[in-house]
Every structure is written in structure tokens, then in C-alpha cells.
Amino acid sequence: MSDRTERVELTVMVMVTQEGTDHVVVQERRKGNWDGLIFPGGHVERGESFAAAAVREVREETGLALSQLRCCGVVHWSHTSRAERYLAVLYRAQGEGELLPESGEGRNFRMPLAEFLRASGKAPGMEEYMTCFLGEAGELFAEYDDEGTFPLVRQ
């Protein structure tokens, strides 16, 4: 067993549906590496569970309260030479309340899931993440280096 300490960054992402419709909550994010169409989410705070982070992040970014929160997958990356890892826990939930039109993350709106799946301009990796959100995969993994990220692989 290695005695090196690995730096781990923990995040969550939530596919929020609207009861009685086929719509999902989408953000058009403008924050650098994750620009494009994406679901709400963010960093897990110290002492916070993944589920609590999902509820908090969605509330902060969209104004919505979540119900029927269900974990549907994990996406993680490991650096090829440095002791660092990035982990995202993915959830599905229903959202209730009035959707904020905008937050510090970008513009929020609802769209039919089928339209989102066909949309161009999704944030990096969203095509692969959808395999977890839709139950086709439970875990995705990739390595990365200073030049970029290798392709995500279903585990």
C-alpha cells in the first residue's frame, strides 16, 4: 500500500426533473472549463454528505427544493503522475418551486430530456454522464495529465 496522500476534490451533479413532464432543469454555464449545457451541481463542503451537497447546490443555483433524490452513478478522474483525484457523484431528483432564471453559474431553464440529449453545446463529458443518469452505466473513470483528459470508460 502506498503512503502517499492523495488530494481529492468532491462534487455532485443532479438531473432535476419536473413532476408530470419530460422536462429537465438545464444550466447554460459560463465558468471556464465547464462551459455549455449542464445540470446543476457543485462542490461538497467539509462535513457534508453527498446527498446534502446535492440538495444545497440545487437550491443555491436554481431555487428549487428536491424530492425523491436518488444516486445514479459516479464519475471520477485520476491524475497520471500527481496524487490527485476528482470525483463527482451523480443524482436524479424531482424539483419543486420556482426556477431562478439565472444564478452565478449561468442561465437556468427547463427543456424536454429528448431535446437535451440531441442538443449541441453540452458541457464536456455530458454525453458520457448521461449513461449514468439514464441507468446505462453506474461508474465512469478516466485518467488525465497536464495536457488533458483521456476518454471516460465505463467500469
Rosetta constraint file for C-alpha pairs under 8 A:
AtomPair CA 4 CA 83 HARMONIC 7.30 0.50
AtomPair CA 5 CA 83 HARMONIC 6.74 0.50
AtomPair CA 6 CA 83 HARMONIC 4.47 0.50
AtomPair CA 6 CA 84 HARMONIC 5.15 0.50
AtomPair CA 6 CA 85 HARMONIC 7.04 0.50
AtomPair CA 7 CA 83 HARMONIC 6.13 0.50
AtomPair CA 7 CA 84 HARMONIC 4.54 0.50
AtomPair CA 7 CA 85 HARMONIC 6.22 0.50
AtomPair CA 8 CA 84 HARMONIC 5.74 0.50
AtomPair CA 8 CA 85 HARMONIC 4.76 0.50
AtomPair CA 8 CA 86 HARMONIC 5.65 0.50
AtomPair CA 8 CA 87 HARMONIC 7.27 0.50
AtomPair CA 9 CA 43 HARMONIC 7.75 0.50
AtomPair CA 9 CA 85 HARMONIC 6.40 0.50
AtomPair CA 9 CA 86 HARMONIC 4.78 0.50
AtomPair CA 9 CA 87 HARMONIC 6.17 0.50
AtomPair CA 10 CA 43 HARMONIC 5.89 0.50
AtomPair CA 10 CA 44 HARMONIC 5.53 0.50
AtomPair CA 10 CA 86 HARMONIC 6.29 0.50
AtomPair CA 10 CA 87 HARMONIC 5.11 0.50
AtomPair CA 10 CA 88 HARMONIC 6.09 0.50
AtomPair CA 11 CA 41 HARMONIC 7.26 0.50
AtomPair CA 11 CA 42 HARMONIC 5.28 0.50
AtomPair CA 11 CA 43 HARMONIC 4.23 0.50
AtomPair CA 11 CA 44 HARMONIC 5.30 0.50
AtomPair CA 11 CA 50 HARMONIC 7.71 0.50
AtomPair CA 11 CA 86 HARMONIC 7.91 0.50
AtomPair CA 11 CA 87 HARMONIC 6.11 0.50
AtomPair CA 11 CA 88 HARMONIC 4.58 0.50
AtomPair CA 11 CA 89 HARMONIC 6.39 0.50
AtomPair CA 12 CA 41 HARMONIC 5.24 0.50
AtomPair CA 12 CA 42 HARMONIC 5.49 0.50
AtomPair CA 12 CA 43 HARMONIC 6.44 0.50
AtomPair CA 12 CA 44 HARMONIC 6.99 0.50
AtomPair CA 12 CA 50 HARMONIC 6.68 0.50
AtomPair CA 12 CA 53 HARMONIC 6.96 0.50
AtomPair CA 12 CA 54 HARMONIC 5.86 0.50
AtomPair CA 12 CA 88 HARMONIC 5.00 0.50
AtomPair CA 12 CA 89 HARMONIC 4.75 0.50
AtomPair CA 12 CA 90 HARMONIC 5.78 0.50
AtomPair CA 12 CA 91 HARMONIC 7.56 0.50
AtomPair CA 13 CA 39 HARMONIC 6.29 0.50
AtomPair CA 13 CA 40 HARMONIC 5.74 0.50
AtomPair CA 13 CA 41 HARMONIC 4.10 0.50
AtomPair CA 13 CA 42 HARMONIC 6.58 0.50
AtomPair CA 13 CA 54 HARMONIC 6.76 0.50
AtomPair CA 13 CA 88 HARMONIC 6.88 0.50
AtomPair CA 13 CA 89 HARMONIC 6.49 0.50
AtomPair CA 13 CA 90 HARMONIC 5.01 0.50
AtomPair CA 13 CA 91 HARMONIC 6.27 0.50
AtomPair CA 14 CA 39 HARMONIC 5.92 0.50
AtomPair CA 14 CA 40 HARMONIC 5.72 0.50
AtomPair CA 14 CA 41 HARMONIC 5.99 0.50
AtomPair CA 14 CA 54 HARMONIC 6.64 0.50
AtomPair CA 14 CA 58 HARMONIC 7.48 0.50
AtomPair CA 14 CA 90 HARMONIC 5.89 0.50
AtomPair CA 14 CA 91 HARMONIC 4.67 0.50
AtomPair CA 14 CA 92 HARMONIC 5.51 0.50
AtomPair CA 14 CA 93 HARMONIC 6.97 0.50
AtomPair CA 15 CA 24 HARMONIC 6.64 0.50
AtomPair CA 15 CA 25 HARMONIC 6.97 0.50
AtomPair CA 15 CA 39 HARMONIC 5.73 0.50
AtomPair CA 15 CA 40 HARMONIC 7.33 0.50
AtomPair CA 15 CA 90 HARMONIC 7.90 0.50
AtomPair CA 15 CA 91 HARMONIC 6.26 0.50
AtomPair CA 15 CA 92 HARMONIC 4.82 0.50
AtomPair CA 15 CA 93 HARMONIC 6.44 0.50
AtomPair CA 15 CA 133 HARMONIC 7.05 0.50
AtomPair CA 16 CA 24 HARMONIC 5.48 0.50
AtomPair CA 16 CA 25 HARMONIC 5.43 0.50
AtomPair CA 16 CA 39 HARMONIC 7.61 0.50
AtomPair CA 16 CA 66 HARMONIC 7.93 0.50
AtomPair CA 16 CA 92 HARMONIC 5.98 0.50
AtomPair CA 16 CA 93 HARMONIC 5.05 0.50
AtomPair CA 16 CA 94 HARMONIC 5.31 0.50
AtomPair CA 16 CA 95 HARMONIC 5.67 0.50
AtomPair CA 17 CA 21 HARMONIC 7.68 0.50
AtomPair CA 17 CA 22 HARMONIC 7.17 0.50
AtomPair CA 17 CA 23 HARMONIC 5.80 0.50
AtomPair CA 17 CA 24 HARMONIC 4.49 0.50
AtomPair CA 17 CA 25 HARMONIC 6.44 0.50
AtomPair CA 17 CA 92 HARMONIC 7.63 0.50
AtomPair CA 17 CA 93 HARMONIC 6.25 0.50
AtomPair CA 17 CA 94 HARMONIC 4.77 0.50
AtomPair CA 17 CA 95 HARMONIC 6.03 0.50
AtomPair CA 18 CA 22 HARMONIC 7.09 0.50
AtomPair CA 18 CA 23 HARMONIC 5.85 0.50
AtomPair CA 18 CA 24 HARMONIC 6.45 0.50
AtomPair CA 18 CA 25 HARMONIC 7.92 0.50
AtomPair CA 18 CA 94 HARMONIC 5.65 0.50
AtomPair CA 18 CA 95 HARMONIC 5.79 0.50
AtomPair CA 18 CA 96 HARMONIC 7.36 0.50
AtomPair CA 19 CA 94 HARMONIC 6.40 0.50
AtomPair CA 19 CA 95 HARMONIC 7.68 0.50
AtomPair CA 22 CA 112 HARMONIC 5.38 0.50
AtomPair CA 22 CA 113 HARMONIC 5.99 0.50
AtomPair CA 23 CA 110 HARMONIC 5.87 0.50
AtomPair CA 23 CA 111 HARMONIC 5.00 0.50
AtomPair CA 23 CA 112 HARMONIC 4.09 0.50
AtomPair CA 23 CA 113 HARMONIC 5.51 0.50
AtomPair CA 24 CA 110 HARMONIC 5.41 0.50
AtomPair CA 24 CA 111 HARMONIC 5.66 0.50
AtomPair CA 24 CA 112 HARMONIC 6.17 0.50
AtomPair CA 24 CA 113 HARMONIC 5.80 0.50
AtomPair CA 25 CA 39 HARMONIC 6.64 0.50
AtomPair CA 25 CA 40 HARMONIC 7.75 0.50
AtomPair CA 25 CA 108 HARMONIC 6.97 0.50
AtomPair CA 25 CA 109 HARMONIC 5.79 0.50
AtomPair CA 25 CA 110 HARMONIC 4.53 0.50
AtomPair CA 25 CA 111 HARMONIC 6.76 0.50
AtomPair CA 26 CA 37 HARMONIC 6.38 0.50
AtomPair CA 26 CA 38 HARMONIC 5.77 0.50
AtomPair CA 26 CA 39 HARMONIC 5.15 0.50
AtomPair CA 26 CA 40 HARMONIC 7.08 0.50
AtomPair CA 26 CA 108 HARMONIC 5.76 0.50
AtomPair CA 26 CA 109 HARMONIC 5.46 0.50
AtomPair CA 26 CA 110 HARMONIC 5.81 0.50
AtomPair CA 26 CA 111 HARMONIC 7.11 0.50
AtomPair CA 27 CA 36 HARMONIC 7.80 0.50
AtomPair CA 27 CA 37 HARMONIC 5.58 0.50
AtomPair CA 27 CA 38 HARMONIC 5.31 0.50
AtomPair CA 27 CA 39 HARMONIC 5.81 0.50
AtomPair CA 27 CA 40 HARMONIC 6.48 0.50
AtomPair CA 27 CA 105 HARMONIC 7.55 0.50
AtomPair CA 27 CA 106 HARMONIC 6.20 0.50
AtomPair CA 27 CA 107 HARMONIC 5.51 0.50
AtomPair CA 27 CA 108 HARMONIC 4.56 0.50
AtomPair CA 27 CA 109 HARMONIC 6.52 0.50
AtomPair CA 28 CA 35 HARMONIC 7.32 0.50
AtomPair CA 28 CA 36 HARMONIC 5.35 0.50
AtomPair CA 28 CA 37 HARMONIC 4.63 0.50
AtomPair CA 28 CA 38 HARMONIC 6.53 0.50
AtomPair CA 28 CA 105 HARMONIC 7.95 0.50
AtomPair CA 28 CA 106 HARMONIC 5.50 0.50
AtomPair CA 28 CA 107 HARMONIC 5.14 0.50
AtomPair CA 28 CA 108 HARMONIC 6.51 0.50
AtomPair CA 29 CA 34 HARMONIC 6.90 0.50
AtomPair CA 29 CA 35 HARMONIC 4.98 0.50
AtomPair CA 29 CA 36 HARMONIC 5.27 0.50
AtomPair CA 29 CA 37 HARMONIC 6.30 0.50
AtomPair CA 29 CA 38 HARMONIC 6.93 0.50
AtomPair CA 29 CA 105 HARMONIC 5.53 0.50
AtomPair CA 29 CA 106 HARMONIC 4.57 0.50
AtomPair CA 29 CA 107 HARMONIC 6.74 0.50
AtomPair CA 30 CA 34 HARMONIC 7.34 0.50
AtomPair CA 30 CA 35 HARMONIC 4.87 0.50
AtomPair CA 30 CA 36 HARMONIC 6.87 0.50
AtomPair CA 30 CA 105 HARMONIC 6.61 0.50
AtomPair CA 30 CA 106 HARMONIC 5.82 0.50
AtomPair CA 31 CA 35 HARMONIC 5.74 0.50
AtomPair CA 31 CA 105 HARMONIC 6.81 0.50
AtomPair CA 34 CA 123 HARMONIC 5.47 0.50
AtomPair CA 34 CA 124 HARMONIC 6.42 0.50
AtomPair CA 35 CA 122 HARMONIC 7.89 0.50
AtomPair CA 35 CA 123 HARMONIC 5.44 0.50
AtomPair CA 35 CA 124 HARMONIC 7.76 0.50
AtomPair CA 36 CA 121 HARMONIC 5.39 0.50
AtomPair CA 36 CA 122 HARMONIC 4.83 0.50
AtomPair CA 36 CA 123 HARMONIC 4.24 0.50
AtomPair CA 36 CA 124 HARMONIC 7.75 0.50
AtomPair CA 37 CA 121 HARMONIC 6.13 0.50
AtomPair CA 37 CA 122 HARMONIC 4.23 0.50
AtomPair CA 37 CA 123 HARMONIC 5.26 0.50
AtomPair CA 38 CA 122 HARMONIC 6.28 0.50
AtomPair CA 38 CA 123 HARMONIC 5.70 0.50
AtomPair CA 38 CA 126 HARMONIC 6.95 0.50
AtomPair CA 40 CA 57 HARMONIC 7.14 0.50
AtomPair CA 40 CA 58 HARMONIC 5.86 0.50
AtomPair CA 40 CA 61 HARMONIC 6.76 0.50
AtomPair CA 40 CA 62 HARMONIC 7.61 0.50
AtomPair CA 41 CA 54 HARMONIC 6.41 0.50
AtomPair CA 41 CA 57 HARMONIC 5.42 0.50
AtomPair CA 41 CA 58 HARMONIC 6.21 0.50
AtomPair CA 41 CA 61 HARMONIC 7.85 0.50
AtomPair CA 42 CA 53 HARMONIC 7.75 0.50
AtomPair CA 42 CA 54 HARMONIC 7.73 0.50
AtomPair CA 42 CA 57 HARMONIC 6.05 0.50
AtomPair CA 43 CA 53 HARMONIC 7.26 0.50
AtomPair CA 43 CA 57 HARMONIC 7.97 0.50
AtomPair CA 44 CA 48 HARMONIC 6.32 0.50
AtomPair CA 44 CA 49 HARMONIC 7.30 0.50
AtomPair CA 44 CA 50 HARMONIC 6.42 0.50
AtomPair CA 44 CA 53 HARMONIC 5.33 0.50
AtomPair CA 45 CA 53 HARMONIC 7.11 0.50
AtomPair CA 48 CA 52 HARMONIC 6.24 0.50
AtomPair CA 48 CA 53 HARMONIC 6.37 0.50
AtomPair CA 49 CA 53 HARMONIC 6.17 0.50
AtomPair CA 50 CA 54 HARMONIC 6.22 0.50
AtomPair CA 50 CA 89 HARMONIC 7.08 0.50
AtomPair CA 51 CA 55 HARMONIC 6.36 0.50
AtomPair CA 51 CA 69 HARMONIC 7.68 0.50
AtomPair CA 52 CA 56 HARMONIC 6.12 0.50
AtomPair CA 53 CA 57 HARMONIC 5.85 0.50
AtomPair CA 54 CA 58 HARMONIC 6.11 0.50
AtomPair CA 54 CA 91 HARMONIC 7.64 0.50
AtomPair CA 55 CA 59 HARMONIC 6.20 0.50
AtomPair CA 55 CA 65 HARMONIC 7.12 0.50
AtomPair CA 55 CA 66 HARMONIC 6.18 0.50
AtomPair CA 56 CA 60 HARMONIC 6.10 0.50
AtomPair CA 57 CA 61 HARMONIC 5.99 0.50
AtomPair CA 58 CA 62 HARMONIC 5.57 0.50
AtomPair CA 58 CA 63 HARMONIC 6.89 0.50
AtomPair CA 58 CA 64 HARMONIC 6.38 0.50
AtomPair CA 58 CA 65 HARMONIC 7.42 0.50
AtomPair CA 58 CA 66 HARMONIC 7.74 0.50
AtomPair CA 59 CA 63 HARMONIC 4.48 0.50
AtomPair CA 59 CA 64 HARMONIC 5.00 0.50
AtomPair CA 59 CA 65 HARMONIC 5.90 0.50
AtomPair CA 59 CA 66 HARMONIC 7.96 0.50
AtomPair CA 61 CA 100 HARMONIC 7.67 0.50
AtomPair CA 61 CA 102 HARMONIC 7.91 0.50
AtomPair CA 61 CA 103 HARMONIC 5.61 0.50
AtomPair CA 61 CA 104 HARMONIC 7.39 0.50
AtomPair CA 61 CA 105 HARMONIC 6.92 0.50
AtomPair CA 62 CA 99 HARMONIC 5.53 0.50
AtomPair CA 62 CA 100 HARMONIC 5.03 0.50
AtomPair CA 62 CA 101 HARMONIC 7.65 0.50
AtomPair CA 62 CA 102 HARMONIC 7.53 0.50
AtomPair CA 62 CA 103 HARMONIC 7.05 0.50
AtomPair CA 62 CA 108 HARMONIC 6.84 0.50
AtomPair CA 63 CA 97 HARMONIC 7.10 0.50
AtomPair CA 63 CA 98 HARMONIC 6.56 0.50
AtomPair CA 63 CA 99 HARMONIC 5.67 0.50
AtomPair CA 63 CA 100 HARMONIC 5.56 0.50
AtomPair CA 64 CA 95 HARMONIC 5.51 0.50
AtomPair CA 64 CA 96 HARMONIC 5.37 0.50
AtomPair CA 64 CA 97 HARMONIC 5.14 0.50
AtomPair CA 64 CA 98 HARMONIC 6.38 0.50
AtomPair CA 64 CA 99 HARMONIC 6.08 0.50
AtomPair CA 64 CA 100 HARMONIC 7.99 0.50
AtomPair CA 65 CA 95 HARMONIC 5.59 0.50
AtomPair CA 65 CA 96 HARMONIC 5.17 0.50
AtomPair CA 65 CA 97 HARMONIC 6.41 0.50
AtomPair CA 66 CA 93 HARMONIC 6.09 0.50
AtomPair CA 66 CA 94 HARMONIC 5.59 0.50
AtomPair CA 66 CA 95 HARMONIC 4.74 0.50
AtomPair CA 66 CA 96 HARMONIC 6.27 0.50
AtomPair CA 67 CA 93 HARMONIC 5.87 0.50
AtomPair CA 67 CA 94 HARMONIC 5.25 0.50
AtomPair CA 67 CA 95 HARMONIC 6.47 0.50
AtomPair CA 67 CA 96 HARMONIC 7.62 0.50
AtomPair CA 68 CA 92 HARMONIC 7.84 0.50
AtomPair CA 68 CA 93 HARMONIC 5.22 0.50
AtomPair CA 68 CA 94 HARMONIC 6.07 0.50
AtomPair CA 69 CA 91 HARMONIC 6.60 0.50
AtomPair CA 69 CA 92 HARMONIC 5.80 0.50
AtomPair CA 69 CA 93 HARMONIC 4.36 0.50
AtomPair CA 69 CA 94 HARMONIC 7.15 0.50
AtomPair CA 70 CA 91 HARMONIC 5.40 0.50
AtomPair CA 70 CA 92 HARMONIC 5.28 0.50
AtomPair CA 70 CA 93 HARMONIC 6.25 0.50
AtomPair CA 71 CA 89 HARMONIC 7.32 0.50
AtomPair CA 71 CA 90 HARMONIC 5.93 0.50
AtomPair CA 71 CA 91 HARMONIC 4.33 0.50
AtomPair CA 71 CA 92 HARMONIC 6.45 0.50
AtomPair CA 72 CA 89 HARMONIC 7.95 0.50
AtomPair CA 72 CA 90 HARMONIC 5.62 0.50
AtomPair CA 72 CA 91 HARMONIC 5.23 0.50
AtomPair CA 72 CA 92 HARMONIC 6.62 0.50
AtomPair CA 72 CA 132 HARMONIC 5.94 0.50
AtomPair CA 72 CA 133 HARMONIC 5.85 0.50
AtomPair CA 72 CA 135 HARMONIC 6.80 0.50
AtomPair CA 72 CA 138 HARMONIC 6.49 0.50
AtomPair CA 73 CA 89 HARMONIC 6.08 0.50
AtomPair CA 73 CA 90 HARMONIC 5.04 0.50
AtomPair CA 73 CA 91 HARMONIC 7.05 0.50
AtomPair CA 73 CA 132 HARMONIC 5.20 0.50
AtomPair CA 73 CA 133 HARMONIC 7.01 0.50
AtomPair CA 73 CA 137 HARMONIC 7.22 0.50
AtomPair CA 73 CA 138 HARMONIC 4.41 0.50
AtomPair CA 73 CA 139 HARMONIC 5.53 0.50
AtomPair CA 74 CA 87 HARMONIC 7.17 0.50
AtomPair CA 74 CA 88 HARMONIC 5.75 0.50
AtomPair CA 74 CA 89 HARMONIC 4.60 0.50
AtomPair CA 74 CA 90 HARMONIC 5.78 0.50
AtomPair CA 74 CA 132 HARMONIC 7.61 0.50
AtomPair CA 74 CA 138 HARMONIC 6.34 0.50
AtomPair CA 74 CA 139 HARMONIC 4.82 0.50
AtomPair CA 74 CA 140 HARMONIC 6.35 0.50
AtomPair CA 75 CA 87 HARMONIC 5.91 0.50
AtomPair CA 75 CA 88 HARMONIC 5.14 0.50
AtomPair CA 75 CA 89 HARMONIC 6.51 0.50
AtomPair CA 75 CA 90 HARMONIC 7.61 0.50
AtomPair CA 75 CA 129 HARMONIC 7.50 0.50
AtomPair CA 75 CA 139 HARMONIC 5.76 0.50
AtomPair CA 75 CA 140 HARMONIC 4.66 0.50
AtomPair CA 75 CA 141 HARMONIC 5.83 0.50
AtomPair CA 76 CA 85 HARMONIC 7.13 0.50
AtomPair CA 76 CA 86 HARMONIC 5.51 0.50
AtomPair CA 76 CA 87 HARMONIC 4.29 0.50
AtomPair CA 76 CA 88 HARMONIC 6.12 0.50
AtomPair CA 76 CA 140 HARMONIC 6.42 0.50
AtomPair CA 76 CA 141 HARMONIC 5.02 0.50
AtomPair CA 76 CA 142 HARMONIC 6.60 0.50
AtomPair CA 77 CA 85 HARMONIC 5.58 0.50
AtomPair CA 77 CA 86 HARMONIC 5.17 0.50
AtomPair CA 77 CA 87 HARMONIC 6.53 0.50
AtomPair CA 77 CA 141 HARMONIC 5.67 0.50
AtomPair CA 77 CA 142 HARMONIC 4.82 0.50
AtomPair CA 77 CA 143 HARMONIC 5.24 0.50
AtomPair CA 77 CA 144 HARMONIC 6.74 0.50
AtomPair CA 78 CA 83 HARMONIC 7.90 0.50
AtomPair CA 78 CA 84 HARMONIC 6.13 0.50
AtomPair CA 78 CA 85 HARMONIC 4.46 0.50
AtomPair CA 78 CA 86 HARMONIC 6.58 0.50
AtomPair CA 78 CA 142 HARMONIC 6.62 0.50
AtomPair CA 78 CA 143 HARMONIC 4.78 0.50
AtomPair CA 78 CA 144 HARMONIC 6.21 0.50
AtomPair CA 79 CA 83 HARMONIC 6.68 0.50
AtomPair CA 79 CA 84 HARMONIC 5.68 0.50
AtomPair CA 79 CA 85 HARMONIC 6.29 0.50
AtomPair CA 79 CA 143 HARMONIC 5.58 0.50
AtomPair CA 79 CA 144 HARMONIC 4.89 0.50
AtomPair CA 79 CA 145 HARMONIC 5.61 0.50
AtomPair CA 80 CA 143 HARMONIC 6.06 0.50
AtomPair CA 80 CA 144 HARMONIC 5.92 0.50
AtomPair CA 80 CA 145 HARMONIC 5.64 0.50
AtomPair CA 81 CA 145 HARMONIC 7.32 0.50
AtomPair CA 90 CA 132 HARMONIC 7.52 0.50
AtomPair CA 90 CA 133 HARMONIC 7.08 0.50
AtomPair CA 91 CA 133 HARMONIC 7.17 0.50
AtomPair CA 92 CA 133 HARMONIC 6.84 0.50
AtomPair CA 99 CA 108 HARMONIC 7.36 0.50
AtomPair CA 99 CA 109 HARMONIC 7.48 0.50
AtomPair CA 100 CA 108 HARMONIC 6.59 0.50
AtomPair CA 101 CA 107 HARMONIC 5.97 0.50
AtomPair CA 101 CA 108 HARMONIC 5.04 0.50
AtomPair CA 101 CA 109 HARMONIC 6.56 0.50
AtomPair CA 102 CA 106 HARMONIC 5.63 0.50
AtomPair CA 102 CA 107 HARMONIC 4.33 0.50
AtomPair CA 102 CA 108 HARMONIC 5.32 0.50
AtomPair CA 103 CA 107 HARMONIC 6.50 0.50
AtomPair CA 103 CA 108 HARMONIC 7.45 0.50
AtomPair CA 111 CA 115 HARMONIC 6.73 0.50
AtomPair CA 111 CA 116 HARMONIC 6.68 0.50
AtomPair CA 112 CA 116 HARMONIC 6.39 0.50
AtomPair CA 113 CA 117 HARMONIC 6.20 0.50
AtomPair CA 114 CA 118 HARMONIC 6.47 0.50
AtomPair CA 115 CA 119 HARMONIC 5.98 0.50
AtomPair CA 117 CA 127 HARMONIC 7.76 0.50
AtomPair CA 122 CA 126 HARMONIC 6.23 0.50
AtomPair CA 122 CA 127 HARMONIC 7.74 0.50
AtomPair CA 125 CA 129 HARMONIC 6.17 0.50
AtomPair CA 125 CA 152 HARMONIC 7.97 0.50
AtomPair CA 126 CA 130 HARMONIC 6.09 0.50
AtomPair CA 127 CA 131 HARMONIC 7.40 0.50
AtomPair CA 128 CA 132 HARMONIC 7.65 0.50
AtomPair CA 128 CA 140 HARMONIC 7.94 0.50
AtomPair CA 128 CA 152 HARMONIC 7.25 0.50
AtomPair CA 129 CA 133 HARMONIC 6.46 0.50
AtomPair CA 129 CA 140 HARMONIC 7.77 0.50
AtomPair CA 130 CA 134 HARMONIC 5.82 0.50
AtomPair CA 131 CA 135 HARMONIC 6.12 0.50
AtomPair CA 131 CA 136 HARMONIC 4.84 0.50
AtomPair CA 131 CA 137 HARMONIC 5.31 0.50
AtomPair CA 131 CA 138 HARMONIC 7.90 0.50
AtomPair CA 132 CA 136 HARMONIC 5.78 0.50
AtomPair CA 132 CA 137 HARMONIC 4.71 0.50
AtomPair CA 132 CA 138 HARMONIC 5.31 0.50
AtomPair CA 132 CA 139 HARMONIC 7.01 0.50
AtomPair CA 137 CA 154 HARMONIC 6.52 0.50
AtomPair CA 137 CA 155 HARMONIC 7.73 0.50
AtomPair CA 138 CA 154 HARMONIC 7.78 0.50
AtomPair CA 138 CA 155 HARMONIC 7.50 0.50
AtomPair CA 139 CA 154 HARMONIC 5.93 0.50
AtomPair CA 139 CA 155 HARMONIC 5.38 0.50
AtomPair CA 140 CA 152 HARMONIC 5.92 0.50
AtomPair CA 140 CA 153 HARMONIC 5.40 0.50
AtomPair CA 140 CA 154 HARMONIC 4.65 0.50
AtomPair CA 140 CA 155 HARMONIC 5.80 0.50
AtomPair CA 141 CA 152 HARMONIC 5.26 0.50
AtomPair CA 141 CA 153 HARMONIC 5.29 0.50
AtomPair CA 141 CA 154 HARMONIC 6.59 0.50
AtomPair CA 141 CA 155 HARMONIC 6.87 0.50
AtomPair CA 142 CA 149 HARMONIC 7.02 0.50
AtomPair CA 142 CA 150 HARMONIC 5.84 0.50
AtomPair CA 142 CA 151 HARMONIC 6.01 0.50
AtomPair CA 142 CA 152 HARMONIC 4.64 0.50
AtomPair CA 142 CA 153 HARMONIC 6.24 0.50
AtomPair CA 143 CA 149 HARMONIC 6.23 0.50
AtomPair CA 143 CA 150 HARMONIC 5.65 0.50
AtomPair CA 143 CA 151 HARMONIC 7.88 0.50
AtomPair CA 143 CA 152 HARMONIC 8.00 0.50
AtomPair CA 144 CA 148 HARMONIC 5.68 0.50
AtomPair CA 144 CA 149 HARMONIC 4.15 0.50
AtomPair CA 144 CA 150 HARMONIC 5.64 0.50
AtomPair CA 145 CA 149 HARMONIC 6.44 0.50
